[in-house]
Amino acid sequence: MRNLKYGLIFAVLLIFPAALCPAAGENEGKKKSPANETYESGHGFSIDYPKGWGLVTYMEEYKTLKEAEKDAGNYFSIQSFKDDDPRIRSYHYFPADTLKIEAWVYPDYGGTLAELITQTKDITKIDDFTIGGKKAKKVWQKVGEGVDEGDEIYSIYFVDAGKRAIFTCYPVYSSLTAKFEEIVGSFRFAKDAGKKK
C-alpha cells in the first residue's frame, strides 16, 4: 500500500508541471520578435529592419534589376536616424551611435562569392558570416585616397546562385555593428529574384 501511495505521488509530480507548462513547440510560434518592418522588393528579395528606422529606395521604379543597375538604381539604404537629425553635419559625418546600411543588389551574373571577393581591391581583413544558412563574408577594405590612412569600409558580401548583394556599414566605428549584422542576416533572395511582377 505504501509503495502504491509513493508511486501515485511520484506520478503526480511528473504530470503536474507538464500540465502547467505548455509544450515547447506550442509557444515557439507565439514568441514576439522585436518590432520590425520588412522591405519586400518586387525584385525578389526581402530584408527586416527596426520599426521607426528609415528606408530609402528607388529600385521599385525599375522593371528589372538590370535596368536599375544601368542608372545606379539597384541601391537602397536603411538608417537609424532621421534626415533632419542635427547631429548629422555633413554627408561623411555620422555619430558613433548611428547606423546607415547601404545596399547594392545585382542581377544574376553567375559566379561565386570567392570570385566576387577576388575582384575587390585593398582588402585588409575577411571573416565568415552567414545569411539564411548560406555562406557570406565580412570584408574590410581601405578607403580611397585623400582620407586618413587606416580608415576602412566594413561590408558584407553575399552571393546566392549567382545573385549578389553587398551591404556596407556606416560609420565603420558605429556602436551598432551588431545591429548591422542582425539586419543583414535577415536578407533573403526569393527564387525568382530579378524579375519584377
C-alpha positions as CSV (number, residue, x, y, z in Angstrom):
1,M,0.0,0.0,0.0
2,R,2.8,2.3,0.9
3,N,4.6,1.7,-2.4
4,L,1.3,2.4,-4.3
5,K,0.9,5.7,-2.4
6,Y,4.5,6.8,-3.2
7,G,4.0,5.7,-6.8
8,L,0.9,8.0,-7.1
9,I,2.7,10.9,-5.6
10,F,5.7,10.5,-8.0
11,A,3.3,10.3,-11.0
12,V,1.5,13.5,-9.9
13,L,4.8,15.3,-9.5
14,L,5.8,14.3,-13.1
15,I,2.5,15.2,-14.7
16,F,1.6,18.4,-12.7
17,P,4.5,20.6,-14.0
18,A,3.9,19.4,-17.6
19,A,0.2,20.4,-17.3
20,L,1.1,23.9,-16.1
21,C,3.8,24.5,-18.8
22,P,2.6,24.4,-22.5
23,A,4.7,22.2,-24.8
24,A,7.8,23.9,-26.1
25,G,6.8,23.8,-29.7
26,E,3.3,25.3,-28.9
27,N,4.8,28.5,-27.6
28,E,7.5,28.9,-30.3
29,G,5.2,30.3,-32.9
30,K,3.7,32.8,-30.4
31,K,7.1,34.3,-29.3
32,K,7.1,38.0,-30.0
33,S,10.1,39.1,-32.1
34,P,11.3,42.7,-31.8
35,A,9.1,45.1,-33.7
36,N,10.4,45.1,-37.3
37,E,9.4,46.4,-40.7
38,T,10.1,44.3,-43.8
39,Y,11.2,45.7,-47.1
40,E,9.8,43.2,-49.7
41,S,11.1,44.2,-53.1
42,G,9.4,43.5,-56.3
43,H,12.9,42.4,-57.5
44,G,12.7,39.2,-55.5
45,F,14.4,39.9,-52.1
46,S,13.4,41.0,-48.6
47,I,15.1,42.4,-45.5
48,D,13.9,43.2,-42.0
49,Y,14.8,46.4,-40.1
50,P,13.6,48.0,-36.8
51,K,10.4,50.0,-36.8
52,G,11.0,53.7,-36.8
53,W,14.2,53.4,-38.9
54,G,14.2,55.0,-42.4
55,L,14.2,53.1,-45.7
56,V,15.3,54.9,-48.9
57,T,14.8,53.0,-52.2
58,Y,14.1,53.9,-55.8
59,M,14.6,50.4,-57.0
60,E,10.8,49.8,-57.3
61,E,10.6,52.3,-60.1
62,Y,12.5,49.9,-62.4
63,K,11.1,46.9,-64.1
64,T,14.3,44.8,-63.7
65,L,17.5,44.9,-61.7
66,K,19.5,45.2,-65.0
67,E,17.5,48.3,-65.9
68,A,18.1,49.7,-62.3
69,E,21.8,48.9,-62.5
70,K,22.3,51.0,-65.6
71,D,21.0,54.0,-63.7
72,A,22.8,53.0,-60.4
73,G,19.3,52.5,-59.1
74,N,20.0,49.0,-57.8
75,Y,20.6,50.5,-54.4
76,F,18.7,51.0,-51.1
77,S,19.6,52.3,-47.7
78,I,18.3,51.7,-44.1
79,Q,19.2,54.3,-41.4
80,S,18.7,54.6,-37.7
81,F,18.4,58.4,-37.8
82,K,16.1,60.9,-39.5
83,D,17.4,63.1,-42.3
84,D,16.8,66.2,-40.2
85,D,18.9,64.9,-37.2
86,P,21.0,68.0,-36.2
87,R,23.9,65.7,-35.4
88,I,24.4,64.7,-39.0
89,R,26.5,67.7,-40.1
90,S,27.7,66.5,-43.5
91,Y,27.5,63.6,-45.9
92,H,30.6,62.0,-44.4
93,Y,29.9,62.6,-40.7
94,F,27.9,60.2,-38.6
95,P,27.9,60.0,-34.7
96,A,29.0,56.6,-33.4
97,D,25.5,55.8,-32.1
98,T,24.0,55.9,-35.6
99,L,23.9,53.4,-38.4
100,K,23.4,53.6,-42.1
101,I,23.3,50.5,-44.2
102,E,23.9,51.0,-47.9
103,A,23.0,48.0,-50.0
104,W,23.6,47.1,-53.7
105,V,21.6,44.3,-55.2
106,Y,22.8,42.9,-58.6
107,P,21.1,40.9,-61.3
108,D,22.1,37.3,-61.8
109,Y,25.6,37.4,-63.2
110,G,26.6,33.9,-62.1
111,G,29.9,33.5,-60.4
112,T,30.8,32.7,-56.8
113,L,31.4,34.5,-53.6
114,A,35.1,33.9,-53.9
115,E,35.2,35.4,-57.4
116,L,33.3,38.5,-56.2
117,I,35.8,39.0,-53.3
118,T,38.8,38.4,-55.7
119,Q,37.5,41.4,-57.8
120,T,37.6,43.7,-54.7
121,K,40.6,45.9,-54.1
122,D,42.5,46.9,-51.0
123,I,41.0,44.2,-48.7
124,T,42.6,44.3,-45.2
125,K,40.6,41.6,-43.5
126,I,38.0,38.9,-44.3
127,D,35.8,36.9,-41.9
128,D,33.0,34.4,-42.1
129,F,29.3,35.3,-41.9
130,T,26.0,33.5,-42.9
131,I,22.8,34.8,-44.4
132,G,19.9,32.3,-44.2
133,G,22.3,29.5,-43.5
134,K,24.3,30.3,-46.6
135,K,27.9,31.5,-46.8
136,A,28.6,35.2,-46.8
137,K,31.8,37.2,-46.0
138,K,32.6,40.2,-43.8
139,V,35.1,42.3,-45.7
140,W,37.2,45.2,-44.5
141,Q,38.9,47.3,-47.2
142,K,40.9,50.6,-47.3
143,V,39.1,53.6,-48.4
144,G,40.3,55.7,-51.4
145,E,42.9,58.4,-51.5
146,G,42.6,61.6,-49.7
147,V,41.4,60.1,-46.4
148,D,43.3,59.2,-43.2
149,E,45.4,56.1,-43.5
150,G,43.9,53.3,-41.6
151,D,40.3,54.3,-42.4
152,E,38.4,51.3,-43.7
153,I,35.0,50.3,-45.0
154,Y,33.2,47.3,-43.4
155,S,30.9,45.4,-45.8
156,I,29.2,42.1,-46.0
157,Y,29.3,40.3,-49.4
158,F,26.7,37.7,-50.3
159,V,26.2,35.5,-53.5
160,D,23.3,33.1,-53.8
161,A,23.1,31.1,-57.0
162,G,24.7,33.9,-59.0
163,K,22.6,36.7,-57.4
164,R,24.7,39.1,-55.4
165,A,24.3,41.7,-52.7
166,I,26.8,44.0,-50.9
167,F,25.9,45.7,-47.6
168,T,28.1,48.5,-46.2
169,C,28.1,49.7,-42.6
170,Y,28.4,53.5,-42.0
171,P,30.2,54.7,-39.9
172,V,32.7,51.8,-39.6
173,Y,33.1,52.9,-36.0
174,S,29.4,52.6,-35.3
175,S,28.4,51.1,-31.9
176,L,25.6,49.4,-33.8
177,T,27.7,47.0,-35.8
178,A,25.9,44.0,-34.1
179,K,22.6,45.6,-35.3
180,F,24.1,45.9,-38.8
181,E,24.9,42.2,-38.8
182,E,21.5,41.3,-37.5
183,I,19.7,43.3,-40.2
184,V,21.9,41.9,-43.0
185,G,21.4,38.4,-41.6
186,S,17.6,38.8,-42.3
187,F,18.2,39.4,-46.0
188,R,16.7,36.8,-48.4
189,F,16.7,36.3,-52.1
190,A,13.5,34.8,-53.5
191,K,13.8,32.1,-56.1
192,D,12.6,34.4,-58.9
193,A,14.8,37.4,-57.9
194,G,15.5,39.9,-60.6
195,K,12.0,39.7,-62.2
196,K,9.5,42.2,-61.0
197,K,5.9,41.0,-61.2
